[in-house]
Structure formats: C-alpha cells, structure tokens
Amino acid sequence: MNRKINECIKPNIALCGKKIWLDKNLPHNSEVSFDLEGDYANSSVRNFAYESFAESTRIRSDLPEIMAAETKRVMKSFFDSVRNVNSEKTTSAARLILTDAVFTFNEITVCIDRLLCRADGLIEICEIKAATHVKDSFIKDLSFKYAVLSLMGYTVKRVYIRYINGAYVKQGKIDANKFFFYKDVTESAKVYSSDMLGIIKESLCMAEEPFCNIGYGCLSPHKCNYWGYCTGELPDDNVFNIAGLSMDRKFELYDSGIISFEDIEKNRSVSPRQMEQVSSVLHLSAPKINKKELVKFLDCLTFPLYFLDFETFQSAIPRFDGVSPFTQIPFQYSLHCMVEKNGEILHKEFLADYGKDPRRELAERLVKDIPDNVCVVAYNMVFEKNVIRKLALLFKDLYDPLMKIHDNIKDLMIPFQKHYYYDRKMNGSYSIKAVLPALFPDDPELDYKNLNLIHNGIEAMISYQQSENADNNTREEIRSSLLKYCGLDTYAMVKIWQKLNDVVN
C-alpha cells in the first residue's frame, strides 16, 4: 500500500461504513487531499507537546505499516517486562508513553498522538490539537480510534484531548502547563464508539460494496478522500459547484433531486448572481459587462494610486513576547504605484527577516512608503484594513498615519463581487486567483503556476516560518520566492485595473 502516514489517516466527523469498506477493498479510489495550513499547525503543536511533557518513545517512519509493526513491538516488550518484574511497587509505577503510535486492523489505520501503556495492562489515548476549543469532530475521531483499539483487544481506560489556551500570552519561555488545556472525553467516546463498533464489524464483513448516499459528513470537517469516487456519476456541472451556496443548501437541493445546472435553471432555486454562473455555463455566454457601474467604480480610484498587498502568518505556538496563539503577524507587503494615468509603474516592497517580531519595522516602512491621503487599492480590502488597524492600535505613535492609509483604501474586488464584470471562466468566484486567469488566459507573466516554490498565501505563510531553520541557500530561495509571489499580487491588481479601464473605453 505504501501510502505515507499523513496521507491515509484523516479524521471523520461521522463514521461511514462505505468508507471502511472502500479502504479495505478499493483503496486505489482514494484521492489524497492536503490541508497545508492545518497539517503544519497540528505538527508544530504536537512536536511542542512531545518535547514539553513526560519523556516518550516516538514511533518514526513515513510508512504506516512500519510504524504499526514498531508500535506493536515496543508495546509487547513493555508489557512482557512488566509481567516479569517481581516487585509489586516497581510494577505499579512502570509505564510507557508512545507518541505517533500507529495501529492497523483489517486495512483500517489509526494514529494516536500520545498513548500511555500502564502496568495493569490498560492504555490511555490522547489527541493533541492546534485548536482553542474542543470540537465534536475531535471527540468522534477519538471515538473511532477507541473502537478500533477495542476490536484489537486493547482496554482503553481513558480518552482525552489536549488543546490550546487561546488566552495565553507569551512572556519568555512558554509554560506548556499553562499553554495547554486538556479535556477528558472518555464517557463521550464510549457512547460514540458503542455505535461505531457495529458499523465497523458489519462493513468489514460485507462481500459487496454497500450503498451509502452522500451527505454533509462527506465534506465536513474534511472532504472525504472518496468524494470523487462517490460522486463520479454526477454531471460535471452540478449543485456542489455553485459558488457562494451554503453546504446545507447544496445538500437540500441535492436531496430534492435538483442536481445538474439544467435542474437549477429550470427551478431557479438559487440567488440571481448564482443563476448567472449557471446560465453563463449552460449558454456559453460572453462576459457580462456593466459599463455604467464600472465607470462609477473606476472614478472613485484617483491618482496617485498605490496597490497594496500584505502577507501574514498565524502561528499556533506564539513566536514573540506579548503574542497569543494564532495572532496574525504581517511580515511582508508589496506596493505598485502609479502617480498619473499612463505614467511609470513603480514598485516598493518589504520583507522582514525571520526570527524577530516584524510588525514595528513593517509599520514604519509602510507609513514611509505611502504618502498621506493617497488612494490605496487592495483586493478584498477587509484583510488589509484589519492588518493596518491592528498595527495602529499596537503602535500609538503611528496611529494617525496608519489610519489615514486605512481610511483611504478602496476595494478592487467590488466589480467582480457585484458582477459588474463577470466571465463564466470565473466559475462564480471573485477571488483574484479566479479573476486573473479569466481576464488574462494566455499571459504566462500573470500565471501563479509559473512561480517557483510559492504559489498562494498558505505556502507563503508556511515557507516564511520554515525559513528560520533553513540553510542559507534555502533561506535565500524562500526569500526570493516570497518577493516574487507578493509582487505578483499587486502587479496583478495593476493589470486588472488597466483591463477594466480598457473595457469601459
């Protein structure tokens, strides 16, 4: 099977018997999905927890079958040694803590973040989460693992979740005992797992693939790896591809038989803007252009124009004193400037060195690079405004110049959000990553796929944090890639602005 451990173990909000059957019988139909941000946060929090608490034995490998064999060997060795000890006092005090323990049962693979083997033969299991509260999906995920371990003959005495104290503020070395909360979920896990045991046993015994209609649990909290397989017979243009439609509404329409774009057009069961997505695809419509509204919007953008984009990171483990978990830290910006129409396009940029709090230096540079009372353009300005407002509240001496920038920001997203300009190639989305290729389909200079290393904000955030421990060559590669990525964000805004002007003229 040779799938890496992080590719084959995903939590499930609801236990699906069909998924269990598919894992055993048709695993090749599984499509691996990645949550780069979530995986990175969870990995950093787990590593911090492993280093901060009682000494443990870590199971290390990329392959689950090797990890499972090693887990079994270490546990057997421990329990054998306990049985051979004559001293009752020594026996009762003996224990073994494993981290990243893996178990396999009839092609079902589960990973336990922290497992405690006790001298009395019982075990305790713990999940470590990069989250500030316990979600029901966490408990159900642990309940599934509880059920699998029970089927394997283990007696689980205690089940708990260790999660982050969101109010914790770093001052010097982080105190893990204050940074983490933990919640005992043993009783809930027992209740959930009692129902899961029957489903697991039944699914494993089935000779033929069970029928299971798709539902909300297939996509929440994570899209099931078999989503593509289970929806393979749906038309390419179906209700699940409607942008901006809530998941509840999508399944409501699906369950009522409104599935294809043709069904949706016939029943007119979505909003007018969502209907534009449907009809433009069905009728291969030309781009929709509302010149009157576009002119009105463009007239609000006065020279000189400063196109601004920030990059930020949110670390589960606070990096700097005075910072709480998941505090948004801006570390980079790009500015493209036009003093007059058809004038020279200038570029300014800032990228902090990793390892120190970048916010003060970034704020000082920003107010230096952007003159008072100029028009600042952002794409989805809520993000940029939020960053600037937090900097202004943090640095009182810079409050006035920062808030002048804040108050003069205009949003280039509006024409696409309000469908003043809509192209069916945007697939109902108004994100810059959807708008840009629709407006410039054959321009390699504006194609994020042609960038090296960093192609989106998540990759930028993770790469910047990883640069701290990178060698000099890698760090320089990351830095160069960050500058090119963020620079493309603001250059793309300039090109979009120019395109809109061409359209109305």
N, C-alpha and C positions, 0 to 999 in steps of 0.2 A: 504494500500500500504506500509506504514511503512518503506520506504527507507530513510536512513539518507540524510541530505541536500546535503552533498558533493558527494553523490553517484548518485544523479539524476539530477544534474544541470551541464551541460557541454556546453562550447561554441561551435558553429558550424561555420565553415568557409563559408558554403553555406547552404541555407535553403532547407531541404529535406522534401517534402510532405509525403513521405512514413514513415519517422521517426516520424513525427507528428501523423500520423495515428496509427503507432505501439505503440507509447506512450499512446494513448487513448485506443486502443483495445487489444493489445497483449504485455503489458509491461513486462510480465514474460520472454519474449525472450531477454530482455536486459541483456548484460553481463557487469558488473561493471568493469571499468578499473581505475587504480590509477596512478597518476604522483606524486610520493612521494616528489621529489625534487621541482617540480613546485608548488605543493599544499603548501608545507612548506614555500617556499619563498613568495608566494602570501599571505598566512596567516599572516606572520610576518610583511609584508609591510602594509597590511590592518590594523592590530592592531596598528601599529605605527601611521598611518594616523588618525585613530579614536581618539587616545589619544592626537594628536598634534594640531588638528584643533578645530573648534567650538564644544561645548558640544552637545552631541547627545543622542538619546534613542536607545539602541541596542536591537534588537529582538533576544532573546536567546532560543534555543531549538535545539535538534538534528532532529526533525521531521518536514518536510516542511508543513504539514497540520496545525500543531500547530502554526508555525511561520507565515503562511499566515493568520490564524484567528487573531493572535495578531496584525499583521500589519494592517489589516482592522479595528480592534477595536481602535487602537491608532490614526489612521488617521481620522476616523469618529469622535472621541472625539475632536480632534483638530479643524476640520472644523466646528463642531457644536458649539464649544466655540467661534470661530471667528465670526460666524453669530450672536451670542447673545451679542456681545460686541457693545456698542453704540458709543464709542469713535472712530472716524474715524482715528485719529492718532495712537491709540493703535492697531487698526485692521491692518493698513498698515504695521506696524512694526512686527506684530506677524509672527512667523514661527516655523516649527517643522523639525528637522533633524533626520531621522531614518538611522541606519546602519544595514546591513544584513536583509533588508526588503524582504519579500517573497510574491509573488502573484501566484495564481493558476487560470487557465482559461481552462475549458474542459480538464483536465488532463495535461495541459501544465503548467509547473512550472518554474518561473524565479526568480532569486535573484538579488537584487540591492544593490551594496556595500554601496552607500550613496545616500539617497533620501531626497530632500528638499520639504516640503509642504509649499506653500505660502498662505498668507492671501487672495489673489484674487482667490484661488481655483486651481491654476496651480501648477504643480510639475516640479522639475528638477532632473535628474538622473546622477549619476557619477559612473564610474568603476575605481577601483584603481588597478594598475598593477605593478608587480615586473619585470619591463622591462625598458630599457633605450631608447626605441623609440616606437612610436605608429604603430602597425601592422594593416593591413587591416582587419584581422580576428577579432581584438578588436572592430573595428567600426561595422562590420557586426553582431557581437554578441550583441552589444548595440542596433543596429537597430532592431533586432528580439525582444528584450525586449521592445523597444519603440512601436513596432507594437502590441505586446500582451497587453500592458497597454492601448493603444488606443482602442483596441477592448473591454476592460473592462470599457471604458467610461472616462478614465483619459485624461486630456490635458497636454501633456508634452511640456513645454516651452523651455527647454534647456537640451542638452546632452553633457557631456564632459568626458574626460579621464584624470586621474591624474597618472603620471608616473615618473620614477626616472631620476634625473640629473646624468648621468653617470660620469661626470667630477667632481662631488662633492668630496671634501676631508675632512674627519672628523678631526676636531680640537676641542676637548672638547665636549660639548653638541651639538647634531645635531640640526641645524636650519631647521625645516620642510619646511619653506617657500623657502629656497634655495635648499633643498634636492629634492623637488618635482617640476616638471613642470606640467602644465595642458594644454590640447588642447580641444577647443570647436569643436565638430563634429556634431553639430545639423543639419546642412544642408545636410551633407552626410547621416546621419541617416534617415532623412526624405525621401531622394531619395531611399535608400535601402528598407526602411520599406514599401514604397508605393507598391513595387513589392511583398513584403512578405505578406502583408495583404490578397491578393487574394489567395495565396498558402495556407495560414493557414485556411482561411474560407472553401476553396474547400476540403482540406484534412479532416477537421473535419466533413464534411457533407457526405463523401463517405461511402457507406454501405459495400463495398468490399475493400480488400487490393489493393492499387494502385501499378502498375508496375513502378519500377524505377531501371534502370541499375546501377551497381556500378560505381563509378568514383573517381577521385582524391580527391574530397571533403570528401569521406568516411574515409580517412586516415590522412588528414591534415587540421588543425594543430594537431588534436587529432583523434585517431581511434574511429569511431562511435561505440556506445555500441551495435548496431545491426549488426556489421560487420560479426560476426559468423553466425547469422541468415540469412543474405542476401547472404552469400557465402556458405551456407550449402550444396548445390548440387555440388560444385566444387570437383574435386578429391583431395584426401589428399595431394598428391604431385602435386602442381600447381605452376604457374609462380610467385605467390606472395611469395613463399617460397624460391626463388632463392636469395642467399646471395650476397651482393655487387652490385645488379642490381638496377638502379635508379627507383624511383617510376614512373617517366614519361615513361620509357622504359617498365616497367611491364604493365602499362595500354595500351601502344601502342601495345604490343603483345596480351594482352587480347582482345582488341577491334578488332584485326585482326584474332581472332579465335585460336591463339596459346596459349593454356591454360595449358594442362597437361604436365608432364615431357616427355611423349611419343611424344607430338606435338613438344616440344622443341628439342628433339633428332632428330626428322625427319627433321626439318627445320634448325637445327644448328644455332639458332638465338641469341645465347649469346656467351660470350667470352670463350676461351679454358678452363680456370680454372672453370668457371661456368658450362661448359659442363661436367667437371669431377664430379661435385656434382650430376648432372643429371644422368650420365651414371652409377656412382657408386651405386646410389639408384635403378635404373632400373635393373641392372645386379647383385646386391648384391655383389659388388666387394670386394675383400680383400684389406687391407690397401695398399696404394701406397707408396713405399719407394725408394727414390733416394739416394743410399748409397754414391755415389761419391760426391754429393753436401753436404750431411750430414757430411761426414768426413772433407771436406773442411771447413765447418762452425765450427765444433767442434774443429778443430785445431786452430781456432782463439781465443778460450777460454783457457787462460793459467793460471796456478796456481801461487799464491793463488787466489781462486775465491770468490767473495763477491756478493751474491744475494740480491738485494735491492728493496724495495717497499715502496712508500710513501702513506699516506692518507692525504687528504686536505679537506678544506671546503671553500665555497664561499658564504658569507652572503650578501643578498641584503641590509641589514642595516649594515653599517660598524661598526665593533666591537672596533677597536683601532684607535688612532690618527695617521694621515698620510695615512690612508687607504681609498680607494674609494669603491663604491658599486661593489660587485661581484669580488673583489680581491681574488685571490687564495692564501689561507693561509695553508701551511703544518703544521700539528700538530703531526704527528706520522711517524715513519719508523720502518721497520723490516729488519734485516740483518742475513742471514745464510752464514757462512763462511767455506771454505774448504782450508786448507793450502796445501794439497797434495792429489793426487788421492788415493781413498780408505782410506783416513785419517778421523779423527774425524770431525763431523759436529758441528760447534759451532754456537751459536745464541746470537745476541745482539739486543736490541730494545730501542726505546724511545717513550714515550707518554707524552705530555705536560698536565699540569693541566689546566682546562678551566678557563677563566677569565682574562688572561693576554696574550699579544702577544707572541706566542711560537717560533717565527722564529729565534731570536738570539740564544736562548738556543739550539734549534734543529740543527742549523748550526754548532755551536761549538761542539756539541756531534758528529755530522756526521764526521767532519774532524778528530776528535779524534778516532773514531771507524774504519775508513777506512784509512789504510796506503797509503803513496804516491805510485803512479804508479802500483797499483794492478788492475787486471781485474775485473770490476764491471759488473754484469749481471742484466738486467731488462727485464720485459716482456712489450713490447710496450715502448721502451726507450724514445720516444718523450716526454712522460709525465714526466718521472724522470729528463730528461735533462732540460726541461723547468723549473721545480721546482728549480733545482740546479742553473741554470743560473740567475734566478731572485734573489735568495739568495745571489749569488756572487755580483750582481750589487747593492744590498741593503747594504751589509756589505763589504766595500772596503778592510778592513784588513784581511778578509777571502777569498778574491777573488782568489788568486793563488791556495791554497789547494782545494777550491771548484771546480775550473775549471779543476784541474787535475783529480778529480773524474769524472766530466762531460765528459772530453775528452777520458776517458778510459772505457766508458760504451759500452757494446755490447748488442744486442737485441735478446733474446731467442725466440721472436715471428717469426723471419725470416723463419725458416724451415717450419713453418705451413702456414705463409702468402704466401710463394712462392711454397707451395705444394711439398716440398722435402719429407714431410711426410703428407699423407692425408688419413683420415679414414671417411667413409660415415657417421659415427655416429656424426661427427662434423657439419653436415648439412651446409657445405660451409663456416662455420665460423672459424676464427683462434683466437678468444678470449680465454683467459685462462679458462674461465668458460665453453667453449665448448670443448677445447682440453683435459682438465684434465679427465672428465668422460669417454671420448673416449679411453684414454690411460689406465685408471685405473677404469674400470666399477664396480668392486666389492670391492673397498677399502674404507671402511667407514671412515678411517682416513683422506682421501682426498676429502670427500664429504661435500661441503659447507652447504648442507641442515641439516647436523648434528650439526652445530654450534648453540649456544644459542644467541638469540636476534639480532645478526648482521650477515648477510649473503652476503652482497655486499657493494660496495663503497658508494652508496647513503644512505643506512641505517647507515653506519659508520659516514658519514658526519652529518646526522641529529641527531643521538644519541649523538655524541660528543657535539654538540651545546645545546642539551636539558639537558645535564648533569649539566649545570650551575645552573639551578633552581630545580634540583632533590634533594631528601633527600639523606642522607649519604649511605643508603643501595642500593638505585637505582644507585647512582653515582658509587659505587664500582662494581655493576653488569655491568654497561656500560663499565667501565674501563677494567674489566676482559674480557668482550666480544670483545672489540676493540683489545686487545693484542692477543687474540686467532685468530681473523679474519685476522689481518695483518700478524701475524706469519705464518698462513696457506698459505698466498700468496707467501711468499719467500720459505717456505718448499716445496710447490708445484713446484716451479721452480727447486729446487734441484732434486726432483723426476723426473721431465720431462727431465732434463739434463742427469740423470742416465739412463732413458729409452732410450734416443737417443744413448747413448754410447753402451747400450746392443744391440740395433738394428744393429749398424754397426759392432759390434764384433761377 
